Amino acid sequence: MRHHKPGTALRSDAQRNRERILEVALAELTRAADAPLSTIAKKAGVGQGTLYRNFPSREALVLEVYRYEVQQVAEAAEQLLRTRPPDRALREWMDRLARYSLAKAGLADALRAATSACGTLAGLGHGPLMQAVGTLLEANERAGTIRPGMTPEDFLLAIAGLWQIDPQHDWQARADRLLDLVMDGLRAGAPGRPASAE
């Protein structure tokens, strides 16, 4: 006869429900900022009571979807560094960040509505993104592929223009140009860069 710790199965079920709600909410809010919570609950296969136990308000759900997505983007940094040279990993991660930021126009609208209702985006997901940027910059500095001394704060300031791009109008080409420009700036003055390339 197998013995389970009290509440273990319940906790894993609750965790699965929570993750399913977040996955469905991401898809639905990306499609439409005003997606009804009842639709999200139904597609996630949970009752509205379960949804509200996990996320007591629409704002709480939207902000948690944002945190969940930020975590996915942050974790991509380590995956890219394992399979690519550091400078390629950094540039591809910048693309991943741009896709996350811009392709989810519906989520952006939902976030704006949620944050106007409950404060500011400051600090949301800041930790995981800063860690990911720090890891990528350190790997590149060790490899001599970027100028030394760049901080995660410097990097995020340099790419801040991403959030000014209108996702409805040719954002992919504009994001590519901006990120190529930032990457060229990071490479300028790199110890491993040939003098003739300056």
Secondary structure as UniProt FT lines:
FT   TURN            6..7
FT   HELIX           8..31
FT   TURN            33..34
FT   HELIX           37..44
FT   HELIX           48..54
FT   HELIX           58..83
FT   HELIX           86..102
FT   HELIX           105..118
FT   TURN            122..125
FT   HELIX           126..143
FT   TURN            148..149
FT   HELIX           152..158
FT   HELIX           160..164
FT   TURN            167..168
FT   HELIX           171..187
FT   TURN            188..189
FT   TURN            191..192
FT   HELIX           195..197
//
